[in-house]
Amino acid sequence: MSALLSAVQTKLDSLPAPVHLTLPDGVTLGDSNASVRLYIKDNSVLANLAAGQVGVLGEDYVEGKFDFEGSMRELMNLASAVLPGSPVEAAQVGWLTNLVRRLMSVWRHSIERDARQIEFHYDLSDDFYALWLDPRRVYSCGYYKEPDYTLAQAQEAKLDHICRKLDLKPGERFLDVGAGWGGLLLWAAENYDVQAHGITLSRNQHSYVNSLIEEKGLQGKVTMQLLDYRKLDDSKLFDKIASVGMFEHVGLAQLQSYFTKLRTILKPGGLLLNHGITAGGINNAGLGAGMGDFIEKFIFPGGELTHISKVLVGLNEGGWEDLDIENLRPHYARTLWAWSDALEAKLDEARKVLGGDQGERSLRAYRMYLAGCAMGFEHGWIALHQVLATPRGVGRSDELDYPSDLAYRWRRDYIYKD
């Protein structure tokens, strides 16, 4: 047996469950009764397997260098065991690399580049996303208020959780930055009677939400623009702002200016709810073992993560005071598994929707992306934080008396009251 095959056999022997490999020449390794079976078509896969380069193995799968049989959950359980160590620690970098990343972040996030990057992901195919998202097409972390919630129930609970945190009131002007397919925008308008305005860089989402607005007869109450947040009119102020699954696309070098921009369009005493993915480590903008590179190449070009501590720094530098911070990490793990399970149940339909060789590549990428991210959130390698904030002031003696010009009530009971 060659040194490489010996290393692969050693890796297989160390796994928590059996795996069966069929090599390009027909030679087999592992347990012939294993429920997870890999069919290797290119010997380069073996080196990546032996090294535990999970992200590179994901790329190998997208490129058709191997196929597998077995459930995605079983495969991810084995993938986590293949890793040589924590992907968070593997992605830790020094000050010089952080400086270079910051400089690159400035270049990567022009208005034009951000529009192209959003189009790459969100305009893949509305019909494809509809196969595995909930009926409202909420493409962000759900809130499992009850353990046995369905995906649809968890997403509605999340929408309401956000609206309650923002303490939305009838007639208020509400902005949803990066409004997606309109789930939060329409929920806020229909259940909290606000004047709701959303923006997106996705042409597909813009068209879809405007058709929903017309279908529901919400013209004059809900609006949706194809607009970059940097181009929002500073003279038109909002009472409350939500940004859900958006600031990951902003870029680390733009965090302060992003939060500053949102502050300039919010009325004094108003509220911002920022909901987004955060890094598991202080000094890494992604995950090691090739996992971050996989997401950058196939899923979210231009996406950048940072630790919650650095989000709070950017928030403070942008003129905000943080009020309430909640980590929803296990909620996102369960959401992602729900998406993954739904996609796995509809692979044939997904192939028809996406079509062709490029469609097959996209499908393979999303299979690995959804399950891989579910694994990442389960292990705590990445997290999801909601931060409620208000423009920083000087403090007042009547803040606990609920003055009418301040939106935040310094007791949490208003969020949870039925």
TIDRENKE-655590 format. One record per residue (C-alpha): residue in one letter; x, y, z. Coordinates in steps of 0.001 Angstrom, whole numbers, plus 500000, padded with zeros to 6 digits. Layout:
# residues N
AXYZ;...
//
This chain:
# residues 418
M500000500000500000;S501368503430499066;A502106506037501734;L499066508086500630;L496686505135500789;S498132504216504172;A497461507754505407;V493897507582504082;Q493352504221505786;T494646505672509053;K492202508574508691;L489311506183508006;D490217504093511044;S490033507196513253;L486490508185512228;P483505507710514564;A481525505762511938;P482566503456509085;V483153504768505557;H483633502819502348;L485837504220499542;T485958503083495929;L489063504399494154;P489350505251490435;D491034501900489682;G488303499932491501;V490315499285494661;T488227499673497815;L489060500807501347;G487067500769504568;D483984498893505700;S481949497381502861;N478795497650505042;A479207501378505733;S476171503621505186;V478431506409503846;R480158505467500602;L482556507673498624;Y483267507061494938;I486599508698494153;K487103509761490531;D490339511720490960;N493237510628493150;S493846514235494297;V490820513780496573;L492782511254498609;A495452513775499582;N492804516294500679;L491051513585502690;A494248512534504423;A495059516180505245;G491543516893506540;Q491018519816504140;V487244519752504385;G486645522906502363;V488849521636499555;L486971518343499636;G483774520361499217;E485289521955496134;D486303518512494884;Y482665517438495177;V481424520503493279;E483960519778490544;G482732516174490274;K485921514585491577;F483943512304493863;D480360511304494596;F478809509887497731;E475924507813499020;G474444508312502475;S472699511089504354;M474115514596504459;R473971514549508254;E476104511383508368;L478544512910505905;M478937516115507967;N479426514114511155;L482347512409509443;A483606515676507938;S483927517240511387;A485968514202512502;V488232514435509432;L489425517914510435;P492946517999511901;G491880520624514467;S489601523582515051;P488922525508511811;V488625528639513943;E492171528289515248;A493389527358511762;A492099530679510441;Q493732532852513118;V496001535473511573;G498451538141512736;W498217541921512578;L499869542184509151;T497416539776507510;N494545541613509191;L495850544887507778;V496053543426504261;R492524542032504606;R491252545438505679;L492861547107502672;M491415544428500382;S488016544962501984;V488001548581500838;W488646547484497248;R486167544603497277;H483135546577498421;S482478549329495938;I478826549888495076;E479302548186491701;R481150545128493094;D478623544651495882;A475790544666493339;R477537541967491269;Q478266539856494350;I474657539996495544;E473430539123492060;F475790536100491988;H474118534597495045;Y470544535826495357;D469653535871491673;L470648532252491073;S467002531152490738;D463921532152492734;D462367528765491963;F465420526996493376;Y465257528883496676;A461499528266496872;L462172524503496932;W463812524583500357;L462927527864502067;D459694528360504008;P456615529757502172;R457641533336503044;R461148532690501647;V462850533981504777;Y466534533383504079;S467990533953507547;C468136532288510962;G464787531153512355;Y463765531401516016;Y462735528070517523;K460545529472520280;E459300525915520802;P461592522898520159;D459123521189517822;Y458468524185515584;T458409523622511849;L460677525789509709;A457723528003508766;Q456756528468512418;A460352529261513397;Q460621531890510680;E457372533578511684;A458558533520515309;K461817535178514202;L459983537898512285;D457844538621515319;H460853538466517647;I462489541241515631;C459333543357515517;R458893543000519286;K462502543936519976;L462025547037517829;D458724547729519639;L457075548628516338;K454012550853516621;P451264551740514108;G452227554474511698;E455966554322512341;R458359554502509401;F460242551193509307;L463250550393507102;D464412546878506244;V467977547008504874;G468536544029502581;A464879543006502651;G465273539728500733;W461999538266499519;G460029540595501783;G459226538344504747;L459998540871507495;L458836543833505445;L455364542398504893;W455091540893508382;A455787544285509965;A453268546052507730;E450513543475508122;N450927542730511842;Y452254546003513257;D450642548524510893;V453881550357510078;Q454871552204506938;A457440549701505675;H460240550434503209;G462754547858501999;I465891547963499869;T467821545223498060;L470526544810495437;S468879541706493990;R466802542322490884;N464917539064491368;Q463987539925494944;H463022543469493994;S460656542220491303;Y459216539467493510;V458465541718496495;N456859544406494357;S454581541765492851;L453617540675496396;I452905544278497385;E450532544627494445;E448956541207495034;K448254542044498687;G447028545563497945;L449727547149500099;Q450666549966497716;G451164553147499712;K451966551138502853;V454924549035501680;T457637550019499199;M460673548143497895;Q463613549774496099;L466548548403494133;L469084550487496032;D472442550342497793;Y472246551371501449;R474891554032500803;K472438555827498490;L469592556122501013;D468277559699501277;D469583561258504505;S466622563661504628;K464019560882504985;L464279559600508539;F462921556336509937;D461632555479513405;K463016551938513385;I465536550039511217;A466229546317510805;S469214544845508995;V468926541058508714;G471614538923507069;M473021542028505437;F476071543339507252;E478100540213506387;H478208541661502859;V479285545137503969;G482996544403504457;L485111544824507572;A486597548112506418;Q483115549554505936;L481549548601509290;Q481951552027510870;S480668553884507808;Y477794551384507494;F476634551975511044;T477194555709510661;K474979555775507575;L472170553945509364;R472414556380512279;T472052559390509976;I468713558101508626;L467210557205512032;K465226559626514151;P466788560594517522;G465855557989520124;G464995555382517474;L466099551741517321;L468244549538515080;L468142545729515094;N471254544302513411;H471024540536512813;G473975538758511247;I476562535978511220;T479667536524513330;A483030534776513443;G483849532235516125;G487314533660516762;I488692537115517500;N491262537236514678;N489722535296511822;A487383536492509081;G486278532986508141;L487124529341508740;G490276527359508033;A490747523948506373;G489536525539503128;M486004526079504460;G486027529867504186;D487544529685500718;F484773527332499588;I482043529789500634;E483899532705499036;K484281530874495721;F480923529163495328;I478380530887497584;F479081534372498952;P481842536195497080;G482850539239499090;G481346538006502350;E483394538891505440;L482802537837509043;T484073539366512248;H483737538579515937;I480830540108517866;S483316542137519921;K484498543880516752;V480926544385515572;L480316546267518805;V483433548365518192;G482157549320514727;L478729550022516173;N480176552288518852;E482432554062516352;G479349554641514218;G477678556524517055;W475477553825518607;E474835552501522111;D474228548746522292;L471108547832524281;D470442544112523895;I472686541364522501;E471413537838521796;N473305534897520332;L471034532670518210;R473761530217517135;P471879526926517821;H468771528388516200;Y470736528859512981;A472118525321513132;R468573523977513273;T467429526358510520;L470235525262508224;W469512521588508823;A465860522262507959;W466964523900504696;S469417521076503976;D466815518381504654;A464306520157502407;L466814520431499560;E467925516814499933;A464286515745499605;K463933517633496316;L467195517000494471;D465522515891491260;E463317518998491185;A466347521171491919;R468226519679488969;K465293520459486664;V465064524035487954;L468782524793487669;G469448522746484531;G472671521847482733;D476217521286483921;Q476486524658485656;G473211523990487414;E474564520671488690;R477658522467490015;S475478525022491804;L473346522279493320;R476408520391494564;A477773523627496059;Y474539524369497904;R474283520824499256;M477721521204500822;Y477144524809501878;L473874524260503772;A474977521102505578;G478501522398506175;C477215525626507726;A474793523659509896;M477804521697511148;G479746524932511717;F477018526494513842;E476532523290515812;H480223523214516698;G480382526912517578;W482818527759514783;I480493530563513689;A477651532337515468;L474622534553514831;H474018537692516870;Q471126540100517111;V472171543494518436;L469596546110519390;A471015549629519472;T470033553276519711;P471945556419518666;R474369557247521451;G473259560111523694;V474361561634526954;G471925559794529220;R468878561168531047;S467286560813534458;D463868559867533017;E464915556927530838;L463166554368533041;D459913556348532897;Y459303555606529191;P459481559174527814;S457679559459524476;D460742560657522561;L462790557538523385;A461853554243521724;Y463729551873524035;R462144550771527289;W464850549627529648;R463032546437530678;R462777543303528535;D459183542453529425;Y457794544309526384;I459628541885524073;Y458169538726525595;K454657539857526598;D451878538106524673;
//
